[in-house]
């Protein structure tokens, strides 16, 4: 795996993901297309108004984050990070299974 995280970084990610992340399965290819051979795909998404927190997650997992056009009811900017690639998901689920 390309990640070299310390125990402290893993613990920080675990706590943040438990409180802020959404885990799901994307079924869109099967519902949008009559003939689809793509299987459902797992994903993890995390969104928050703390850009420093999202940037830290992005840096630790070698990802990029984005800011959707929506704002909170208090007009704060929301930052999101979507993880859908197999290598990163396997790493995250490996850590969850063995360390959490």
Jmol script that loads the backbone (N, CA, C; Angstrom):
load data "model"
ATOM      1  N   UNK A   1       0.837  -1.194   0.000  1.00  0.00           N
ATOM      2  CA  UNK A   1       0.000   0.000   0.000  1.00  0.00           C
ATOM      3  C   UNK A   1       0.880   1.256   0.000  1.00  0.00           C
ATOM      4  N   UNK A   2       0.452   2.286  -0.681  1.00  0.00           N
ATOM      5  CA  UNK A   2       1.269   3.497  -0.769  1.00  0.00           C
ATOM      6  C   UNK A   2       1.171   4.380   0.476  1.00  0.00           C
ATOM      7  N   UNK A   3       0.398   3.972   1.472  1.00  0.00           N
ATOM      8  CA  UNK A   3       0.205   4.797   2.650  1.00  0.00           C
ATOM      9  C   UNK A   3       1.160   4.356   3.752  1.00  0.00           C
ATOM     10  N   UNK A   4       1.718   5.299   4.435  1.00  0.00           N
ATOM     11  CA  UNK A   4       2.639   5.018   5.526  1.00  0.00           C
ATOM     12  C   UNK A   4       2.164   5.808   6.739  1.00  0.00           C
ATOM     13  N   UNK A   5       1.040   5.429   7.309  1.00  0.00           N
ATOM     14  CA  UNK A   5       0.441   6.186   8.394  1.00  0.00           C
ATOM     15  C   UNK A   5       0.904   5.669   9.751  1.00  0.00           C
ATOM     16  N   UNK A   6       1.050   6.589  10.677  1.00  0.00           N
ATOM     17  CA  UNK A   6       1.393   6.225  12.046  1.00  0.00           C
ATOM     18  C   UNK A   6       0.132   5.782  12.783  1.00  0.00           C
ATOM     19  N   UNK A   7       0.307   5.177  13.940  1.00  0.00           N
ATOM     20  CA  UNK A   7      -0.860   4.789  14.748  1.00  0.00           C
ATOM     21  C   UNK A   7      -1.700   5.997  15.111  1.00  0.00           C
ATOM     22  N   UNK A   8      -1.067   7.108  15.406  1.00  0.00           N
ATOM     23  CA  UNK A   8      -1.789   8.330  15.760  1.00  0.00           C
ATOM     24  C   UNK A   8      -2.623   8.827  14.582  1.00  0.00           C
ATOM     25  N   UNK A   9      -2.052   8.808  13.383  1.00  0.00           N
ATOM     26  CA  UNK A   9      -2.796   9.233  12.199  1.00  0.00           C
ATOM     27  C   UNK A   9      -3.969   8.293  11.919  1.00  0.00           C
ATOM     28  N   UNK A  10      -3.756   6.995  12.084  1.00  0.00           N
ATOM     29  CA  UNK A  10      -4.832   6.018  11.886  1.00  0.00           C
ATOM     30  C   UNK A  10      -5.951   6.269  12.893  1.00  0.00           C
ATOM     31  N   UNK A  11      -5.582   6.504  14.152  1.00  0.00           N
ATOM     32  CA  UNK A  11      -6.588   6.761  15.186  1.00  0.00           C
ATOM     33  C   UNK A  11      -7.360   8.040  14.885  1.00  0.00           C
ATOM     34  N   UNK A  12      -6.673   9.075  14.426  1.00  0.00           N
ATOM     35  CA  UNK A  12      -7.332  10.338  14.083  1.00  0.00           C
ATOM     36  C   UNK A  12      -8.316  10.125  12.937  1.00  0.00           C
ATOM     37  N   UNK A  13      -7.865   9.426  11.888  1.00  0.00           N
ATOM     38  CA  UNK A  13      -8.760   9.136  10.765  1.00  0.00           C
ATOM     39  C   UNK A  13      -9.970   8.319  11.207  1.00  0.00           C
ATOM     40  N   UNK A  14      -9.744   7.327  12.045  1.00  0.00           N
ATOM     41  CA  UNK A  14     -10.846   6.476  12.513  1.00  0.00           C
ATOM     42  C   UNK A  14     -11.900   7.305  13.241  1.00  0.00           C
ATOM     43  N   UNK A  15     -11.455   8.176  14.131  1.00  0.00           N
ATOM     44  CA  UNK A  15     -12.400   9.021  14.862  1.00  0.00           C
ATOM     45  C   UNK A  15     -13.146   9.972  13.947  1.00  0.00           C
ATOM     46  N   UNK A  16     -12.430  10.570  13.016  1.00  0.00           N
ATOM     47  CA  UNK A  16     -13.062  11.500  12.085  1.00  0.00           C
ATOM     48  C   UNK A  16     -14.055  10.773  11.183  1.00  0.00           C
ATOM     49  N   UNK A  17     -13.663   9.618  10.656  1.00  0.00           N
ATOM     50  CA  UNK A  17     -14.555   8.864   9.785  1.00  0.00           C
ATOM     51  C   UNK A  17     -15.791   8.383  10.538  1.00  0.00           C
ATOM     52  N   UNK A  18     -15.610   7.977  11.786  1.00  0.00           N
ATOM     53  CA  UNK A  18     -16.767   7.517  12.558  1.00  0.00           C
ATOM     54  C   UNK A  18     -17.786   8.629  12.742  1.00  0.00           C
ATOM     55  N   UNK A  19     -17.300   9.848  12.978  1.00  0.00           N
ATOM     56  CA  UNK A  19     -18.216  10.954  13.227  1.00  0.00           C
ATOM     57  C   UNK A  19     -18.702  11.690  12.001  1.00  0.00           C
ATOM     58  N   UNK A  20     -17.914  11.734  10.957  1.00  0.00           N
ATOM     59  CA  UNK A  20     -18.226  12.607   9.826  1.00  0.00           C
ATOM     60  C   UNK A  20     -18.423  11.913   8.481  1.00  0.00           C
ATOM     61  N   UNK A  21     -17.964  10.696   8.317  1.00  0.00           N
ATOM     62  CA  UNK A  21     -17.983  10.050   6.994  1.00  0.00           C
ATOM     63  C   UNK A  21     -19.281   9.295   6.743  1.00  0.00           C
ATOM     64  N   UNK A  22     -19.565   9.116   5.470  1.00  0.00           N
ATOM     65  CA  UNK A  22     -20.674   8.285   5.014  1.00  0.00           C
ATOM     66  C   UNK A  22     -20.099   7.147   4.194  1.00  0.00           C
ATOM     67  N   UNK A  23     -20.546   5.945   4.477  1.00  0.00           N
ATOM     68  CA  UNK A  23     -20.116   4.761   3.750  1.00  0.00           C
ATOM     69  C   UNK A  23     -21.304   4.279   2.949  1.00  0.00           C
ATOM     70  N   UNK A  24     -21.090   3.932   1.688  1.00  0.00           N
ATOM     71  CA  UNK A  24     -22.214   3.496   0.878  1.00  0.00           C
ATOM     72  C   UNK A  24     -21.794   2.668  -0.315  1.00  0.00           C
ATOM     73  N   UNK A  25     -22.806   2.301  -1.086  1.00  0.00           N
ATOM     74  CA  UNK A  25     -22.588   1.545  -2.317  1.00  0.00           C
ATOM     75  C   UNK A  25     -23.310   2.279  -3.438  1.00  0.00           C
ATOM     76  N   UNK A  26     -22.599   2.528  -4.507  1.00  0.00           N
ATOM     77  CA  UNK A  26     -23.131   3.244  -5.665  1.00  0.00           C
ATOM     78  C   UNK A  26     -23.722   2.241  -6.653  1.00  0.00           C
ATOM     79  N   UNK A  27     -25.028   2.295  -6.824  1.00  0.00           N
ATOM     80  CA  UNK A  27     -25.729   1.408  -7.750  1.00  0.00           C
ATOM     81  C   UNK A  27     -26.097   2.116  -9.057  1.00  0.00           C
ATOM     82  N   UNK A  28     -25.612   3.323  -9.267  1.00  0.00           N
ATOM     83  CA  UNK A  28     -26.074   4.129 -10.398  1.00  0.00           C
ATOM     84  C   UNK A  28     -25.897   3.474 -11.757  1.00  0.00           C
ATOM     85  N   UNK A  29     -24.793   2.789 -11.985  1.00  0.00           N
ATOM     86  CA  UNK A  29     -24.584   2.234 -13.325  1.00  0.00           C
ATOM     87  C   UNK A  29     -25.654   1.210 -13.669  1.00  0.00           C
ATOM     88  N   UNK A  30     -26.149   0.487 -12.671  1.00  0.00           N
ATOM     89  CA  UNK A  30     -27.186  -0.508 -12.935  1.00  0.00           C
ATOM     90  C   UNK A  30     -28.544   0.127 -13.155  1.00  0.00           C
ATOM     91  N   UNK A  31     -28.800   1.279 -12.546  1.00  0.00           N
ATOM     92  CA  UNK A  31     -30.107   1.907 -12.704  1.00  0.00           C
ATOM     93  C   UNK A  31     -30.161   2.897 -13.870  1.00  0.00           C
ATOM     94  N   UNK A  32     -29.020   3.419 -14.295  1.00  0.00           N
ATOM     95  CA  UNK A  32     -29.015   4.402 -15.368  1.00  0.00           C
ATOM     96  C   UNK A  32     -28.913   3.790 -16.757  1.00  0.00           C
ATOM     97  N   UNK A  33     -28.398   2.586 -16.834  1.00  0.00           N
ATOM     98  CA  UNK A  33     -28.182   1.979 -18.141  1.00  0.00           C
ATOM     99  C   UNK A  33     -28.891   0.645 -18.221  1.00  0.00           C
ATOM    100  N   UNK A  34     -29.529   0.385 -19.361  1.00  0.00           N
ATOM    101  CA  UNK A  34     -30.266  -0.872 -19.523  1.00  0.00           C
ATOM    102  C   UNK A  34     -29.328  -2.069 -19.496  1.00  0.00           C
ATOM    103  N   UNK A  35     -28.175  -1.920 -20.113  1.00  0.00           N
ATOM    104  CA  UNK A  35     -27.201  -3.010 -20.127  1.00  0.00           C
ATOM    105  C   UNK A  35     -25.948  -2.506 -19.431  1.00  0.00           C
ATOM    106  N   UNK A  36     -25.729  -2.976 -18.205  1.00  0.00           N
ATOM    107  CA  UNK A  36     -24.559  -2.560 -17.450  1.00  0.00           C
ATOM    108  C   UNK A  36     -23.880  -3.789 -16.862  1.00  0.00           C
ATOM    109  N   UNK A  37     -22.594  -3.882 -17.107  1.00  0.00           N
ATOM    110  CA  UNK A  37     -21.841  -4.983 -16.519  1.00  0.00           C
ATOM    111  C   UNK A  37     -21.045  -4.515 -15.311  1.00  0.00           C
ATOM    112  N   UNK A  38     -21.198  -3.245 -14.955  1.00  0.00           N
ATOM    113  CA  UNK A  38     -20.479  -2.719 -13.802  1.00  0.00           C
ATOM    114  C   UNK A  38     -21.158  -3.166 -12.512  1.00  0.00           C
ATOM    115  N   UNK A  39     -20.398  -3.737 -11.616  1.00  0.00           N
ATOM    116  CA  UNK A  39     -20.990  -4.126 -10.334  1.00  0.00           C
ATOM    117  C   UNK A  39     -21.191  -2.891  -9.456  1.00  0.00           C
ATOM    118  N   UNK A  40     -22.017  -2.988  -8.438  1.00  0.00           N
ATOM    119  CA  UNK A  40     -22.133  -1.882  -7.493  1.00  0.00           C
ATOM    120  C   UNK A  40     -20.759  -1.564  -6.903  1.00  0.00           C
ATOM    121  N   UNK A  41     -20.507  -0.296  -6.650  1.00  0.00           N
ATOM    122  CA  UNK A  41     -19.184   0.127  -6.202  1.00  0.00           C
ATOM    123  C   UNK A  41     -19.253   0.789  -4.821  1.00  0.00           C
ATOM    124  N   UNK A  42     -18.450   0.329  -3.860  1.00  0.00           N
ATOM    125  CA  UNK A  42     -18.434   0.974  -2.547  1.00  0.00           C
ATOM    126  C   UNK A  42     -17.744   2.335  -2.618  1.00  0.00           C
ATOM    127  N   UNK A  43     -18.089   3.189  -1.660  1.00  0.00           N
ATOM    128  CA  UNK A  43     -17.453   4.500  -1.583  1.00  0.00           C
ATOM    129  C   UNK A  43     -17.487   5.003  -0.144  1.00  0.00           C
ATOM    130  N   UNK A  44     -16.642   5.976   0.133  1.00  0.00           N
ATOM    131  CA  UNK A  44     -16.635   6.700   1.397  1.00  0.00           C
ATOM    132  C   UNK A  44     -16.613   8.173   1.040  1.00  0.00           C
ATOM    133  N   UNK A  45     -17.476   8.955   1.674  1.00  0.00           N
ATOM    134  CA  UNK A  45     -17.502  10.398   1.464  1.00  0.00           C
ATOM    135  C   UNK A  45     -17.444  11.076   2.821  1.00  0.00           C
ATOM    136  N   UNK A  46     -16.674  12.119   2.889  1.00  0.00           N
ATOM    137  CA  UNK A  46     -16.624  12.911   4.114  1.00  0.00           C
ATOM    138  C   UNK A  46     -16.774  14.378   3.725  1.00  0.00           C
ATOM    139  N   UNK A  47     -17.667  15.073   4.418  1.00  0.00           N
ATOM    140  CA  UNK A  47     -17.931  16.490   4.149  1.00  0.00           C
ATOM    141  C   UNK A  47     -17.977  17.243   5.467  1.00  0.00           C
ATOM    142  N   UNK A  48     -17.384  18.410   5.458  1.00  0.00           N
ATOM    143  CA  UNK A  48     -17.392  19.253   6.650  1.00  0.00           C
ATOM    144  C   UNK A  48     -17.006  20.678   6.286  1.00  0.00           C
ATOM    145  N   UNK A  49     -17.216  21.612   7.199  1.00  0.00           N
ATOM    146  CA  UNK A  49     -16.874  23.015   6.937  1.00  0.00           C
ATOM    147  C   UNK A  49     -15.439  23.342   7.342  1.00  0.00           C
ATOM    148  N   UNK A  50     -14.760  22.424   7.974  1.00  0.00           N
ATOM    149  CA  UNK A  50     -13.378  22.621   8.402  1.00  0.00           C
ATOM    150  C   UNK A  50     -12.428  22.234   7.265  1.00  0.00           C
ATOM    151  N   UNK A  51     -11.958  23.230   6.530  1.00  0.00           N
ATOM    152  CA  UNK A  51     -11.079  22.940   5.390  1.00  0.00           C
ATOM    153  C   UNK A  51      -9.759  22.317   5.838  1.00  0.00           C
ATOM    154  N   UNK A  52      -9.239  22.741   6.984  1.00  0.00           N
ATOM    155  CA  UNK A  52      -7.981  22.162   7.469  1.00  0.00           C
ATOM    156  C   UNK A  52      -8.126  20.666   7.724  1.00  0.00           C
ATOM    157  N   UNK A  53      -9.268  20.249   8.281  1.00  0.00           N
ATOM    158  CA  UNK A  53      -9.517  18.829   8.539  1.00  0.00           C
ATOM    159  C   UNK A  53      -9.605  18.022   7.263  1.00  0.00           C
ATOM    160  N   UNK A  54     -10.343  18.534   6.280  1.00  0.00           N
ATOM    161  CA  UNK A  54     -10.464  17.840   4.993  1.00  0.00           C
ATOM    162  C   UNK A  54      -9.114  17.792   4.285  1.00  0.00           C
ATOM    163  N   UNK A  55      -8.363  18.884   4.363  1.00  0.00           N
ATOM    164  CA  UNK A  55      -7.037  18.905   3.726  1.00  0.00           C
ATOM    165  C   UNK A  55      -6.122  17.861   4.351  1.00  0.00           C
ATOM    166  N   UNK A  56      -6.194  17.700   5.664  1.00  0.00           N
ATOM    167  CA  UNK A  56      -5.359  16.710   6.342  1.00  0.00           C
ATOM    168  C   UNK A  56      -5.720  15.296   5.885  1.00  0.00           C
ATOM    169  N   UNK A  57      -7.027  14.997   5.792  1.00  0.00           N
ATOM    170  CA  UNK A  57      -7.466  13.682   5.287  1.00  0.00           C
ATOM    171  C   UNK A  57      -6.955  13.479   3.869  1.00  0.00           C
ATOM    172  N   UNK A  58      -7.126  14.486   3.023  1.00  0.00           N
ATOM    173  CA  UNK A  58      -6.682  14.403   1.629  1.00  0.00           C
ATOM    174  C   UNK A  58      -5.179  14.151   1.551  1.00  0.00           C
ATOM    175  N   UNK A  59      -4.414  14.847   2.360  1.00  0.00           N
ATOM    176  CA  UNK A  59      -2.961  14.666   2.353  1.00  0.00           C
ATOM    177  C   UNK A  59      -2.568  13.266   2.820  1.00  0.00           C
ATOM    178  N   UNK A  60      -3.208  12.775   3.887  1.00  0.00           N
ATOM    179  CA  UNK A  60      -2.873  11.452   4.421  1.00  0.00           C
ATOM    180  C   UNK A  60      -3.202  10.334   3.434  1.00  0.00           C
ATOM    181  N   UNK A  61      -4.286  10.503   2.654  1.00  0.00           N
ATOM    182  CA  UNK A  61      -4.725   9.453   1.737  1.00  0.00           C
ATOM    183  C   UNK A  61      -4.389   9.743   0.273  1.00  0.00           C
ATOM    184  N   UNK A  62      -3.582  10.760   0.034  1.00  0.00           N
ATOM    185  CA  UNK A  62      -3.175  11.123  -1.338  1.00  0.00           C
ATOM    186  C   UNK A  62      -4.379  11.373  -2.246  1.00  0.00           C
ATOM    187  N   UNK A  63      -5.323  12.146  -1.758  1.00  0.00           N
ATOM    188  CA  UNK A  63      -6.548  12.470  -2.493  1.00  0.00           C
ATOM    189  C   UNK A  63      -6.674  13.971  -2.649  1.00  0.00           C
ATOM    190  N   UNK A  64      -7.619  14.394  -3.454  1.00  0.00           N
ATOM    191  CA  UNK A  64      -7.955  15.802  -3.566  1.00  0.00           C
ATOM    192  C   UNK A  64      -9.359  16.002  -3.018  1.00  0.00           C
ATOM    193  N   UNK A  65      -9.607  17.161  -2.493  1.00  0.00           N
ATOM    194  CA  UNK A  65     -10.938  17.490  -1.995  1.00  0.00           C
ATOM    195  C   UNK A  65     -11.525  18.590  -2.855  1.00  0.00           C
ATOM    196  N   UNK A  66     -12.818  18.820  -2.692  1.00  0.00           N
ATOM    197  CA  UNK A  66     -13.481  19.841  -3.498  1.00  0.00           C
ATOM    198  C   UNK A  66     -14.506  20.557  -2.642  1.00  0.00           C
ATOM    199  N   UNK A  67     -14.998  21.645  -3.168  1.00  0.00           N
ATOM    200  CA  UNK A  67     -16.027  22.408  -2.491  1.00  0.00           C
ATOM    201  C   UNK A  67     -17.259  22.464  -3.392  1.00  0.00           C
ATOM    202  N   UNK A  68     -18.320  21.728  -3.029  1.00  0.00           N
ATOM    203  CA  UNK A  68     -19.545  21.809  -3.829  1.00  0.00           C
ATOM    204  C   UNK A  68     -20.109  23.221  -3.764  1.00  0.00           C
ATOM    205  N   UNK A  69     -21.007  23.544  -4.653  1.00  0.00           N
ATOM    206  CA  UNK A  69     -21.550  24.902  -4.690  1.00  0.00           C
ATOM    207  C   UNK A  69     -22.495  25.190  -3.525  1.00  0.00           C
ATOM    208  N   UNK A  70     -22.960  24.156  -2.854  1.00  0.00           N
ATOM    209  CA  UNK A  70     -23.888  24.390  -1.744  1.00  0.00           C
ATOM    210  C   UNK A  70     -23.168  24.950  -0.526  1.00  0.00           C
ATOM    211  N   UNK A  71     -23.891  25.710   0.266  1.00  0.00           N
ATOM    212  CA  UNK A  71     -23.371  26.244   1.521  1.00  0.00           C
ATOM    213  C   UNK A  71     -24.307  25.794   2.640  1.00  0.00           C
ATOM    214  N   UNK A  72     -23.814  25.922   3.864  1.00  0.00           N
ATOM    215  CA  UNK A  72     -24.665  25.576   4.995  1.00  0.00           C
ATOM    216  C   UNK A  72     -25.718  26.657   5.196  1.00  0.00           C
ATOM    217  N   UNK A  73     -26.657  26.415   6.108  1.00  0.00           N
ATOM    218  CA  UNK A  73     -27.689  27.420   6.376  1.00  0.00           C
ATOM    219  C   UNK A  73     -27.091  28.705   6.947  1.00  0.00           C
ATOM    220  N   UNK A  74     -25.882  28.618   7.503  1.00  0.00           N
ATOM    221  CA  UNK A  74     -25.195  29.808   8.023  1.00  0.00           C
ATOM    222  C   UNK A  74     -24.202  30.363   7.007  1.00  0.00           C
ATOM    223  N   UNK A  75     -24.341  29.926   5.758  1.00  0.00           N
ATOM    224  CA  UNK A  75     -23.533  30.415   4.629  1.00  0.00           C
ATOM    225  C   UNK A  75     -22.061  30.018   4.713  1.00  0.00           C
ATOM    226  N   UNK A  76     -21.758  28.913   5.390  1.00  0.00           N
ATOM    227  CA  UNK A  76     -20.381  28.430   5.447  1.00  0.00           C
ATOM    228  C   UNK A  76     -20.102  27.523   4.254  1.00  0.00           C
ATOM    229  N   UNK A  77     -18.869  27.531   3.803  1.00  0.00           N
ATOM    230  CA  UNK A  77     -18.457  26.689   2.694  1.00  0.00           C
ATOM    231  C   UNK A  77     -18.275  25.254   3.182  1.00  0.00           C
ATOM    232  N   UNK A  78     -18.763  24.310   2.395  1.00  0.00           N
ATOM    233  CA  UNK A  78     -18.622  22.891   2.710  1.00  0.00           C
ATOM    234  C   UNK A  78     -17.492  22.324   1.852  1.00  0.00           C
ATOM    235  N   UNK A  79     -16.643  21.480   2.457  1.00  0.00           N
ATOM    236  CA  UNK A  79     -15.558  20.816   1.746  1.00  0.00           C
ATOM    237  C   UNK A  79     -15.810  19.321   1.787  1.00  0.00           C
ATOM    238  N   UNK A  80     -15.607  18.655   0.659  1.00  0.00           N
ATOM    239  CA  UNK A  80     -15.903  17.226   0.565  1.00  0.00           C
ATOM    240  C   UNK A  80     -14.732  16.465  -0.036  1.00  0.00           C
ATOM    241  N   UNK A  81     -14.651  15.204   0.371  1.00  0.00           N
ATOM    242  CA  UNK A  81     -13.656  14.296  -0.177  1.00  0.00           C
ATOM    243  C   UNK A  81     -14.378  12.981  -0.442  1.00  0.00           C
ATOM    244  N   UNK A  82     -14.262  12.499  -1.662  1.00  0.00           N
ATOM    245  CA  UNK A  82     -14.922  11.252  -2.066  1.00  0.00           C
ATOM    246  C   UNK A  82     -13.839  10.209  -2.348  1.00  0.00           C
ATOM    247  N   UNK A  83     -13.998   9.037  -1.754  1.00  0.00           N
ATOM    248  CA  UNK A  83     -13.049   7.949  -1.968  1.00  0.00           C
ATOM    249  C   UNK A  83     -13.792   6.805  -2.625  1.00  0.00           C
ATOM    250  N   UNK A  84     -13.406   6.496  -3.848  1.00  0.00           N
ATOM    251  CA  UNK A  84     -14.059   5.420  -4.566  1.00  0.00           C
ATOM    252  C   UNK A  84     -13.087   4.469  -5.243  1.00  0.00           C
ATOM    253  N   UNK A  85     -11.800   4.788  -5.167  1.00  0.00           N
ATOM    254  CA  UNK A  85     -10.832   3.910  -5.834  1.00  0.00           C
ATOM    255  C   UNK A  85     -10.540   2.690  -4.962  1.00  0.00           C
ATOM    256  N   UNK A  86     -10.331   1.590  -5.614  1.00  0.00           N
ATOM    257  CA  UNK A  86     -10.195   0.293  -4.941  1.00  0.00           C
ATOM    258  C   UNK A  86      -9.041   0.244  -3.944  1.00  0.00           C
ATOM    259  N   UNK A  87      -7.870   0.746  -4.306  1.00  0.00           N
ATOM    260  CA  UNK A  87      -6.706   0.646  -3.420  1.00  0.00           C
ATOM    261  C   UNK A  87      -6.920   1.384  -2.096  1.00  0.00           C
ATOM    262  N   UNK A  88      -7.450   2.597  -2.176  1.00  0.00           N
ATOM    263  CA  UNK A  88      -7.669   3.367  -0.949  1.00  0.00           C
ATOM    264  C   UNK A  88      -8.770   2.740  -0.108  1.00  0.00           C
ATOM    265  N   UNK A  89      -9.839   2.274  -0.747  1.00  0.00           N
ATOM    266  CA  UNK A  89     -10.920   1.626  -0.002  1.00  0.00           C
ATOM    267  C   UNK A  89     -10.436   0.357   0.685  1.00  0.00           C
ATOM    268  N   UNK A  90      -9.664  -0.447  -0.005  1.00  0.00           N
ATOM    269  CA  UNK A  90      -9.127  -1.670   0.606  1.00  0.00           C
ATOM    270  C   UNK A  90      -8.282  -1.305   1.827  1.00  0.00           C
ATOM    271  N   UNK A  91      -7.471  -0.273   1.706  1.00  0.00           N
ATOM    272  CA  UNK A  91      -6.642   0.154   2.828  1.00  0.00           C
ATOM    273  C   UNK A  91      -7.504   0.604   4.010  1.00  0.00           C
ATOM    274  N   UNK A  92      -8.507   1.423   3.748  1.00  0.00           N
ATOM    275  CA  UNK A  92      -9.379   1.914   4.817  1.00  0.00           C
ATOM    276  C   UNK A  92     -10.114   0.758   5.493  1.00  0.00           C
ATOM    277  N   UNK A  93     -10.660  -0.156   4.702  1.00  0.00           N
ATOM    278  CA  UNK A  93     -11.396  -1.278   5.276  1.00  0.00           C
ATOM    279  C   UNK A  93     -10.464  -2.245   5.996  1.00  0.00           C
ATOM    280  N   UNK A  94      -9.240  -2.395   5.522  1.00  0.00           N
ATOM    281  CA  UNK A  94      -8.232  -3.202   6.205  1.00  0.00           C
ATOM    282  C   UNK A  94      -7.961  -2.627   7.592  1.00  0.00           C
ATOM    283  N   UNK A  95      -7.762  -1.316   7.657  1.00  0.00           N
ATOM    284  CA  UNK A  95      -7.511  -0.672   8.938  1.00  0.00           C
ATOM    285  C   UNK A  95      -8.712  -0.825   9.875  1.00  0.00           C
ATOM    286  N   UNK A  96      -9.896  -0.662   9.330  1.00  0.00           N
ATOM    287  CA  UNK A  96     -11.099  -0.798  10.159  1.00  0.00           C
ATOM    288  C   UNK A  96     -11.218  -2.215  10.707  1.00  0.00           C
ATOM    289  N   UNK A  97     -10.913  -3.193   9.908  1.00  0.00           N
ATOM    290  CA  UNK A  97     -11.043  -4.591  10.329  1.00  0.00           C
ATOM    291  C   UNK A  97     -10.003  -4.971  11.375  1.00  0.00           C
ATOM    292  N   UNK A  98      -8.778  -4.571  11.166  1.00  0.00           N
ATOM    293  CA  UNK A  98      -7.694  -5.021  12.030  1.00  0.00           C
ATOM    294  C   UNK A  98      -7.380  -4.109  13.212  1.00  0.00           C
ATOM    295  N   UNK A  99      -7.736  -2.830  13.121  1.00  0.00           N
ATOM    296  CA  UNK A  99      -7.310  -1.918  14.167  1.00  0.00           C
ATOM    297  C   UNK A  99      -8.440  -1.257  14.941  1.00  0.00           C
ATOM    298  N   UNK A 100      -9.636  -1.376  14.463  1.00  0.00           N
ATOM    299  CA  UNK A 100     -10.734  -0.666  15.144  1.00  0.00           C
ATOM    300  C   UNK A 100     -11.648  -1.649  15.827  1.00  0.00           C
TER     301      UNK A 100
END
end "model"
wireframe off; spacefill off
backbone 0.3
color backbone group
